Amino acid sequence: MTGTPILTAAQMRAAEQAVFASGVPDYALMERAGAAAAAIIWRAGGLRDTLVLCGPGNNGGDGYVIARLLRERGVAVRVAALGESRTPSSQRARAEWGGPVEELAMAAPASQLVDALFGTGLSRGLDGAAVARLAELTNAASHSYAIDLPSGVETDSGALLSAVPRFGLCIALGALKPAHLLYPAAGCFERLITAPIGISAPDQVHRLGPPRLMAPGADTHKYTRGLVAVVGGSMPGAARLAARSAAMSGAGMVRLFAMDGAVTGPDAIIHQQAQTAADVARALDDERIAVVLVGPGLGRDAVARDRLAAVVAAGHRLVLDADALTLLAVDAIPRGAILTPHEGEFRRLFGDLPGSKIDRARAAAAQSGAVVIYKGADSVIAAPDGRVAVAAGASSWLSTAGTGDVLAGLVAGRLAVTGDPFRAESEAVWLHGDAARRSDAAFVADDLPDALPAAIAARL
């Protein structure tokens, strides 16, 4: 399930320094980067006339290499620069290009635009004139490419330091950076591809990859596949939705402990009335239970607090979602629990933590001892041991009521199957996103569980 590594600006610099220390000259690595990017642009754009925008640093140097190599393939290439090259490698790349260099302010548009102005490590935005010209030239091109990162993006947080146009393709050099997956920067390009340049990267933080699921063995039964208990509250629909999702997740059995006696949903879900906190405690006194999910539809009144207290006291593996995240303080969360907060719930629980979304998720996991899904279009999954997976590109149609309940049920079900919280969260987030991709536009949360069997079958 481990995907492509994600490196901060500092980690990328360290990875490059390790390459230099091995005996590879600085300029040789620039040649690698430029050649990898040029090959991608050639495959995508062929002989379309191309304008390459080069900045004063090493990203600009990559641009000069790209321009030279495309020219060697017969592409009509022009180069426009934002000032003189300032680093030894970029100065050599400009000299090796050897062709005319136009001023950015005076450059005419081309069919293809390559943005090699600024990449990893930018600390301040472009000035107004450069922003306007970049936007004008990018919008005039039929094909556009951002080299490493779109110019104007902060590498580690994904913040926009100045206005950034939308590119057709972003070519990440060597490894992904946080800004490739974190919004708003992740919304500045349509497609993303990583170009290997021969660096080694740690993979404790990585892009979420597709899981490899296992079909039940011949000797399995409903209890070995995992019994999920869902404890409902004053809003029964959310708990029913979560229970249905858990039932479709691959778990062996799902029990829904509700406050009312109404029975709706799949007959395979065992409905049991548990009106009081004492009823909940008795219902959970069952060693066969693998996971308890509480929060969807729980409510926030005194009755809800009592029900939540009974769940925590039962001592089972927990998935805490929705109202449970509002009612519990951080120091009351059992170690090893799974938390699924959206932005507002995260801030209520952990406050305004510093750093990027990745940094905040990591800090929250370390502080609480829980595995955290920090939800959003760029969901971040973090474990207390420092492992992080970032899932980008979620369907915007997931921004509707109940989809979080479906995810919570899916997390509980996968945890019952695997017994591994980080793996369960990673599998659940992937399957949740794939179910959304398989659903029609304008779907509602009730539709998502129906798409889960196909999503699961695709990963077996």
N, C-alpha and C positions, 0 to 999 in steps of 0.2 A: 504493500500500500504506500510505501514511501515514494514520494515524487521528487521533483526537481528541487535541489537546495536553494534556499533564499539567503543572500548575504547582504549585510548592511554595507554602507560605504566603507567603514573602517575595515570590515572583514574582507571586502574585495581588495582593498589596498594591501592588506596583509597577504592575501593569496597571490597577488601579483608580485609582491616582494619575494615570496618563496620561490616563484618561477625565476626571478632575476638571480636569486642566490644560488640556484641550481646551475647557473652558467648561461642562461638564455638572455641575450641583450635586450634592453628596453625596446629598441626599434623592431626587433624580431617579433616581439609580442604584439606590437602595433600592426605589423604586417599580417600576422595571424588573424587579428580581429578584423582588419579591413578586408582580407580575403574571404573570411567567413561571411561577412555581411554582403560583400559584392556578389558572392555566389547566390545568395538568397534573392537579392534584388534582380539579378540576371534571370533566374528561374521564373520570377514573378512578372518581370516587366519586359524582358527581351530587349529589343532594339529601340524602345521608346526613348525619345530625347529626354535628357535628365539634367536637372540642376541640383548640385550638391552645395549645401550651405555649411561652411566650416568656421568653427570658433577658434579662439586663440590657444586653447589647450590641447590635451591629448585626444579628446573627442573629435576636435577639428582635424587632428592628425589622421585619425581613422577615416575621416571624410576624404582627405586627399588620397589616401591609399585606395579607397573605394572608387573614387573618380578615375584614377590611373588605370585600375584593373578593368573597369567597365569600358574605358576608352580602348584598351587592348582587345576587347571583345567586339569592337566595332560600334559601340554605342556613341551617339553624339552627346558628349558631356560638357557642361559648363560648370565652373566653380565660382561661387561668390563667398567672400569672407567678411567676418565681423572683426576687423583689425588684423594686426600682424600675429604670426605664430610665436608663442612665448616659451615653449619647452623644446629641448634639443630634439626629441623624437618628432614632434610636430613640425619643427623647422626642416628636418630632413625629409619628412613626408611631402612637405610643400615643394621642396626642391626636386624631389623625385617625380612629382606631378609634372612640373616643368611647363605647364601650359598657362594661358591667361588666368588671372584671378580678378573677378569683378568686385566692385563694392556692393555690399548687401543692399544698400539703399537704392542702387541703380539697376539691379538685376531684373531681367524680364522673366516671366513665368516659363515653365516647361511642362511637358506631359507628365514627367515624374519629378517629385521633389524629395530630396534626401536631407533630413535635418541632422546635421552633425555639429551643431553649435555648442551645446553643453550636454554632458551626460551625468554620470555618477558623481556625487559630491558637491553639487551646486548648493550654495548657501544663501544666495539672494536672487531675486527675480531679474528678468531682462528689463532694459529701459523701454520706455513707451514706443520709441521709434522701431526698435528691434522687434517688439511684440507685434506691432502693426504689420511690419513687413513679413514676418514669419507667417502670420495668419493669412495675409493676402496671397503669398506665394503657395502656401499649402492648399488653400481653398481653390486656387486656380488650376491645380494639378489634378489629373484623373487618378493618379496613383501617388501615394505618399508614404514615406518610411521614416521612422524615428530611430536613430542609432543609439542603442543602449537604453536611453530614456528620452521622452520628449523634453525639449528645452523648456525650462521653467518649473520643473518638478523637483520637489525635495525628496531625496532618495529613500530615507528611512521611514518617513511618516506618510508619504503619499500626498502631502499638501501641495497646493499650487502656489508657487512663489510669485508668479505672474500669470497672466492669461495664457492658456495653451490651446492651440487648435486641435481638432480631432484627426489623427493619422489613420491610414488604412492598416499599417503594419508596424509594430514595434519589435525591433530586433535586439534582444537582451544579449549582451556580450559576456560569455563565460559562465554566468549564473543569473538567476532571477534576483531582483532586488525587491525590498518590501513594496516600493511604489508601483511595481508591476501588478500587484494584487490588491493593494489597499486603495480605497476611494478617498478623494476624488480622482487621483492620478490614473487609477485603473480604468476610468471611463474616457481617457484621452486617446484611445486607439481601439480599432475594431478587432484586430487579431494580434497575438503575441507568439513569438517564436524565440527559442534560445539557440544561440550560435556558440558551440564549443570552441574554446581557444586554448585548451591544454592546461587549465588550472585545476587544482584539487580544492574541494569545498566541503566543509563540515555539513552534515545533513540533519542536525538536531532541529533546525527550522526548515521546513520544506513545504512545497505546494502539495495540497492534498491530491493524491493519485487514486485511480479506481481501485476498489478493494478486490481481493480474491476470496470469494466465499466458498464454503464447503457444504455440500448436500448432506443431510442426515445419514448416518451410517445404518447398516442393517440391524444393529443391536440397540438403536436408540428408541426411547419412548417419550411420552409427553413430559415426564418430570426430568429426564436427563437433558431434554432440549430446553428446559427452563420454564418455571412458573412465574409469571408476572402478576403482581397484585397492583391494581390501580385504585387509589382511595379518592373518591369524589367528594363533592361538597354541595354548596347551595346552588351552583349552576351546573346541572347534571350533563348538559350537552357537551361541554368541553371534555369532561372525564370520559364520556362515551366515545368521543372522537379519538382520544388518546388510546383508549382500550382497543378500539378497532384497529388502529395503526399497529399497536403492539401485537395483535393477533395475526396481522399480515406480515410480520417482520421475520418470521421463522421461529419464534418462540413456541414452546410446546403447549402451553395453556395460559389463558388470561382470566383472572377473576376481577370483577369490578365491584367494589364495595361502595354502594351509593346510599345517600340519605333517604331516598324515596324508594318505593317498590316498583317503579315503572321499568319495564323491560322492553328495550328497543335495541336494534342492532343485530349482528350475527348471532345465531343460536349457539355457536361454538364458544362464545364468551359466557362465562358463568357469572350471573348477576346475583348479588347477595346484599340484602338490606343491612346497613350498619349505621343506624341513626345517630348514636351517641359515640363519644370518644371511647367509652368502655366497650361498645360493640366493635369499634375499630381494633382495639387492643386484643380482644378475643379472636377476631378474624385473622389477625396477623400472627397469632400464636401457632404457627405452622412451620416446621423446619423445612418443608419442601419448597417454600417460597424462595426464589432466587433473587428477585428484585422487587422493590416497591417504588411506584411512581406516585408522587403527590404534588399537587399544585394546580393543575388544570381544573378550573371551576371550583376551587376550594373555598373562595371567599376570604374576607379579611376581618371578620368579626370574632367575638370571643369563642363562638362555637368552632370556627375554623382553627383558631389557635389551639384549642383543646384537641382537635382531631390531628393536627400536625404534631403536637407533643406526643400523642399516642403512637404515631408513625415512627418518630425518631427513637422513642423508647423501645420499640420492638427490636431494634438492632439489626435489621436486614440491610443489604445493599440498597442505596437510595438514589433515585433520580429526582431532583428538586427543580420544579419549573414554576413559572407564573406566580401565583399568590404566595406560594411557599417561599419564594425568594424575597418577597416583601416582608413576610412575617418573621423570618429567621434573621438573627444577627450573625455576623461572620463567625464569631467565637462559639456559636451554638451549632454550626454545621459539622456533622460527623466527618472525620477524616475519611477520604476515599469516596465521598459522594460525587455525583455528577450534577453540575449546575448548568442551566441553559438560559442565561439572561440575555435579553435584548438591551439596547443602549440605556434606556431609562432604568431598567432593573439593575443593570450593572452599576450605574452611578449611585443608585440608592444603596446598594449593598457594599460597594467598595470605595465610594467617593470619587473625587477627580484625581485619579492616578496620573502620574506624568508619563511622557513618552508616546510612542506610536501605539496603535491598537494591539500590535504584537507584544510590545513591552507591557502594556496594561493587563493583557490576558495572562501573561507569564507571572506578573506580580500577584495577580488575584489568585492564581492557582497555587503559588508558593505560600501566600498568606493563609489561605483557607484549607490547604491540604486536599483540595478537591480538583477534579478534572473539569475544566470550564469550556463551554461553547459560548463564546462571545458572538452572538448572532448578528446578522446583517447581510448586506449584499456581498461583503467580504468577511464571512464568518471565520473566526480564529479559534482553533481548538488548542488548549494548553494543558499540560500535565504538570504536577508539582515538581517533577524531576527535570523540567526545563524543555521537554519536547514540545514542539509546536507544529501544527499543520494549518495552512491557510487555504480556505476554499473560496475562490473568486468566481464571479460570473453567474451568481444565482439568478434565477428567473425573476424578473420584476413582478410577475403575476403572483409571487408568493406573498406580496404585501397585502394580505387580506386576512380577515379574522379566522382563527382556528388552525392556520398552518403551523404555528408553533406548537400547538397541542399534538398535531400529527408527528412532528419531529420528536417531541418528548416521548411519545409512545414508541416510536421507532428506536430511539436510544435505549429505552428500557428493554425492549425486545432483543436488540442486538447484545446488550449486556447480559441478558439471561442466557443467550446462546454462547457467547465467547468467554464471559467472566473477566474480561479485560476492559477497564473503563476507557482508556485512550483509544483502543482499537474499536470499541463499540461506538464511541462518538464519531470517529472518523468514518466508519462504515455507514452510520446513520445519516450523517450530513451528506455524504455522497449519494446514497440511495434517495434521500429526500429531494435533492436537486435533480436527480435523474427522473424521478417520478413526476416532478414539475415539468421537465422537458418533454416527457411523454404525454402530458395532458394538454387538452385544447386550451386556446387562449381564453381568458376570463373564467378559468376554473375556480371552484370554491374548494375549501379545505376538505369537504366530504368526498371530493373526487380523487384526492391524492392516494388514499389507501388502495383504491382499485388499480392504480398504476404500479404498485409496489411489486406484485409477482413478476411482471415483465422486467422491472429494474433488477430484481434479485436474480432472475434466471440469466440475465445477460452477464452477470459476474461470477457464475459458477464455472 
